[in-house]
Amino acid sequence: METSHFKDVTLMITHYNRSLSLERLLLSFEQLNMRFESIVVSDDCSKPEQQGYLKDLQEKFPFVLVTGPVNKGLGNNLNKGQDAVKTGLTLYIQEDFVPAADFATHLTHALEIMQERPDLDMVRFYAYFNYPYLKDYKYGFSEMLFGFWKLGYKKFYCYSDHPHLRRADFLEKFGRYKEGVKGDVTEYSMMMSFLQKKGKGMFYRSFKSLLDQENSWEEPSTMKRNRWRESGHPVISLLRERGLSAPQIQC
């Protein structure tokens, strides 16, 4: 298999108490012969035995390990991980994902699109549901179109913490992730900032084909979500919480 070198791209992985999942992800990229400019693993103060295993993994897979003395939640983990990225682009993936055999091809296509479309802020590779308003572009990617007047609450979810490619200035443009709150609120806040500041992104239509999210009984998901993706009520609550009214969110 030919090696794919992704220059100016850092693979950034958030981690918390799932070092076996992290090892599986890193091994998957190695087996696909995918090479990045750098790999950053941002750990949210995992248990001592997990941190010890992370050190062992560094011997096998050279990566920059960013840690902290206490658990500060998803927002802090995302912020300190991104702070360690030195390249122009970040491929962000949580540790419990596994890339498909043809992921390198689709990442190459995403990089080509980002290069020819400097107005784009991100390219999304995975989702729980299809984004409702899409304009076909190429290679199976479509541009997400937001309009406050458009029907349905799912239009709000242009941004997602699921695997995506983004530019280095993402936090400068949309602000740092909200810290000291639950993970859902962190994601909501970035989602609304992305809309407020007219972020633009691409969405892969076959969004369940590029990566699998795998959780075992040994390492279950550490992210406890409510049913916000199936209900519109949390969005309205967030709009109230942050004081965002309809005229402030325009595209």
ZASE-7041 format. One record per residue (C-alpha): x, z, y. Coordinates in pm, whole numbers, padded with zeros to 5 digits, always signed. Example, Ala and Ser with C-alpha at 12.3 -4.5 7.8 and 13.67 -1.06 7.14 Angstrom:
SITE        X        Z        Y
SITE   +01230   +00780   -00450
SITE   +01367   +00714   -00106
This chain:
SITE        X        Z        Y
SITE   +00000   +00000   +00000
SITE   +00135   -00099   +00340
SITE   +00217   +00185   +00578
SITE   +00010   +00205   +00896
SITE   +00199   +00349   +01195
SITE   -00023   +00477   +01474
SITE   +00206   +00511   +01772
SITE   +00094   +00712   +02073
SITE   -00169   +00882   +01853
SITE   -00162   +01251   +01762
SITE   -00369   +01374   +01470
SITE   -00518   +01704   +01590
SITE   -00680   +01930   +01330
SITE   -00864   +02255   +01398
SITE   -00824   +02514   +01122
SITE   -00969   +02850   +01029
SITE   -00924   +03013   +00688
SITE   -00939   +02687   +00491
SITE   -00579   +02601   +00415
SITE   -00665   +02428   +00086
SITE   -00900   +02196   +00275
SITE   -00628   +02132   +00530
SITE   -00383   +02048   +00252
SITE   -00636   +01805   +00102
SITE   -00682   +01631   +00439
SITE   -00309   +01599   +00505
SITE   -00250   +01474   +00152
SITE   -00527   +01216   +00197
SITE   -00358   +01067   +00502
SITE   -00027   +01062   +00316
SITE   -00184   +00884   +00019
SITE   -00334   +00627   +00258
SITE   +00015   +00572   +00405
SITE   -00108   +00660   +00753
SITE   +00162   +00783   +00991
SITE   +00101   +00936   +01333
SITE   +00327   +01000   +01630
SITE   +00259   +01369   +01578
SITE   +00030   +01607   +01392
SITE   -00101   +01926   +01556
SITE   -00279   +02198   +01360
SITE   -00456   +02451   +01579
SITE   -00526   +02771   +01386
SITE   -00779   +03027   +01512
SITE   -00599   +03337   +01382
SITE   -00669   +03290   +01012
SITE   -00615   +03570   +00760
SITE   -00249   +03661   +00692
SITE   -00249   +03496   +00348
SITE   -00389   +03178   +00504
SITE   -00124   +03181   +00776
SITE   +00142   +03221   +00509
SITE   +00011   +02914   +00330
SITE   +00014   +02721   +00657
SITE   +00386   +02791   +00683
SITE   +00432   +02660   +00330
SITE   +00238   +02346   +00420
SITE   +00473   +02282   +00713
SITE   +00754   +02244   +00461
SITE   +00557   +01968   +00291
SITE   +00384   +01805   +00588
SITE   +00570   +01828   +00920
SITE   +00319   +01936   +01183
SITE   +00312   +02144   +01498
SITE   +00133   +02473   +01428
SITE   -00046   +02633   +01723
SITE   -00161   +02988   +01657
SITE   -00285   +03293   +01845
SITE   -00279   +03672   +01801
SITE   -00660   +03706   +01784
SITE   -00957   +03490   +01694
SITE   -01095   +03339   +02016
SITE   -01345   +03092   +01875
SITE   -01393   +02718   +01865
SITE   -01352   +02651   +02238
SITE   -01012   +02820   +02257
SITE   -00898   +02654   +01935
SITE   -00985   +02309   +02071
SITE   -00824   +02379   +02408
SITE   -00492   +02511   +02278
SITE   -00475   +02234   +02021
SITE   -00527   +01965   +02283
SITE   -00272   +02133   +02511
SITE   -00010   +02072   +02242
SITE   -00082   +01698   +02225
SITE   +00179   +01487   +02406
SITE   +00053   +01136   +02325
SITE   -00194   +00913   +02508
SITE   -00457   +00935   +02235
SITE   -00588   +01209   +02008
SITE   -00754   +01162   +01671
SITE   -00951   +01483   +01628
SITE   -01067   +01586   +01281
SITE   -01174   +01924   +01140
SITE   -00994   +02039   +00829
SITE   -01288   +01995   +00589
SITE   -01304   +01613   +00618
SITE   -01154   +01350   +00390
SITE   -01093   +00992   +00515
SITE   -01221   +00691   +00321
SITE   -00979   +00446   +00161
SITE   -01026   +00195   +00445
SITE   -01006   +00445   +00731
SITE   -00677   +00302   +00860
SITE   -00842   -00036   +00919
SITE   -01124   +00116   +01122
SITE   -00886   +00335   +01321
SITE   -00685   +00022   +01403
SITE   -01004   -00144   +01525
SITE   -01090   +00162   +01735
SITE   -00747   +00156   +01898
SITE   -00789   -00213   +01979
SITE   -01125   -00140   +02140
SITE   -00985   +00149   +02344
SITE   -00704   -00077   +02466
SITE   -00935   -00358   +02576
SITE   -01193   -00118   +02722
SITE   -01010   +00126   +02953
SITE   -01348   +00259   +03069
SITE   -01410   +00414   +02727
SITE   -01342   +00785   +02677
SITE   -01395   +00818   +02302
SITE   -01477   +00641   +01976
SITE   -01685   +00834   +01721
SITE   -01638   +00796   +01345
SITE   -01888   +01043   +01197
SITE   -02229   +01194   +01272
SITE   -02521   +01370   +01107
SITE   -02763   +01111   +01244
SITE   -02760   +00772   +01411
SITE   -02731   +00761   +01790
SITE   -03065   +00612   +01905
SITE   -02951   +00368   +02176
SITE   -02667   +00137   +02080
SITE   -02532   -00197   +02201
SITE   -02335   -00385   +01937
SITE   -01971   -00446   +02025
SITE   -01755   -00550   +01727
SITE   -01604   -00435   +01398
SITE   -01919   -00231   +01332
SITE   -01878   -00025   +01651
SITE   -02150   -00009   +01915
SITE   -02152   +00131   +02266
SITE   -02371   +00438   +02322
SITE   -02620   +00392   +02606
SITE   -02760   +00699   +02777
SITE   -03051   +00702   +03016
SITE   -03253   +01007   +03114
SITE   -03568   +00796   +03105
SITE   -03507   +00689   +02745
SITE   -03734   +00847   +02484
SITE   -03626   +01124   +02245
SITE   -03388   +01418   +02264
SITE   -03119   +01264   +02040
SITE   -03007   +01050   +02334
SITE   -02829   +01361   +02468
SITE   -02580   +01366   +02182
SITE   -02333   +01108   +02313
SITE   -02053   +01361   +02261
SITE   -01997   +01542   +01932
SITE   -01722   +01762   +01789
SITE   -01724   +01549   +01476
SITE   -01420   +01325   +01410
SITE   -01338   +01098   +01701
SITE   -01059   +00924   +01892
SITE   -01021   +01021   +02259
SITE   -00789   +00974   +02553
SITE   -00529   +01227   +02667
SITE   -00710   +01293   +02994
SITE   -01032   +01398   +02818
SITE   -01013   +01765   +02922
SITE   -00909   +01672   +03275
SITE   -01208   +01443   +03314
SITE   -01475   +01651   +03142
SITE   -01335   +02003   +03174
SITE   -01199   +02242   +02916
SITE   -01411   +02359   +02626
SITE   -01617   +02667   +02703
SITE   -01459   +02978   +02551
SITE   -01600   +03314   +02454
SITE   -01931   +03171   +02329
SITE   -02068   +03052   +01996
SITE   -01948   +02719   +01865
SITE   -02285   +02553   +01922
SITE   -02280   +02648   +02290
SITE   -01923   +02519   +02322
SITE   -02036   +02183   +02185
SITE   -02353   +02176   +02400
SITE   -02150   +02245   +02712
SITE   -01907   +01959   +02649
SITE   -02197   +01733   +02557
SITE   -02366   +01796   +02891
SITE   -02040   +01761   +03085
SITE   -01982   +01426   +02912
SITE   -02324   +01308   +03036
SITE   -02288   +01454   +03385
SITE   -01957   +01281   +03439
SITE   -02081   +00955   +03290
SITE   -01861   +00950   +02983
SITE   -01857   +00634   +02775
SITE   -01807   +00603   +02403
SITE   -01839   +00389   +02094
SITE   -02025   +00488   +01778
SITE   -01961   +00351   +01429
SITE   -02295   +00239   +01288
SITE   -02211   +00317   +00925
SITE   -02128   +00670   +01035
SITE   -02128   +00826   +00689
SITE   -01888   +00572   +00535
SITE   -01555   +00650   +00704
SITE   -01519   +01020   +00624
SITE   -01667   +01273   +00383
SITE   -01723   +01634   +00481
SITE   -01641   +01843   +00175
SITE   -01694   +02218   +00145
SITE   -01640   +02411   -00177
SITE   -01751   +02756   -00288
SITE   -01388   +02863   -00245
SITE   -01373   +02741   +00115
SITE   -01726   +02714   +00255
SITE   -01797   +02598   +00607
SITE   -01692   +02849   +00873
SITE   -01918   +02689   +01135
SITE   -02265   +02844   +01133
SITE   -02506   +02606   +01307
SITE   -02870   +02655   +01387
SITE   -03105   +02360   +01344
SITE   -03021   +02215   +01686
SITE   -02968   +01869   +01542
SITE   -03325   +01862   +01410
SITE   -03494   +02017   +01712
SITE   -03506   +01932   +02078
SITE   -03553   +02289   +02198
SITE   -03183   +02394   +02220
SITE   -03114   +02104   +02454
SITE   -03384   +02219   +02692
SITE   -03251   +02575   +02668
SITE   -02902   +02454   +02754
SITE   -03031   +02255   +03051
SITE   -03187   +02574   +03184
SITE   -02882   +02788   +03103
SITE   -02645   +02558   +03290
SITE   -02885   +02474   +03568
SITE   -02880   +02102   +03485
SITE   -03183   +01919   +03610
SITE   -03279   +01560   +03543
SITE   -03136   +01416   +03870
SITE   -02793   +01558   +03781
SITE   -02773   +01362   +03457
SITE   -02780   +00996   +03537
SITE   -02620   +00688   +03380
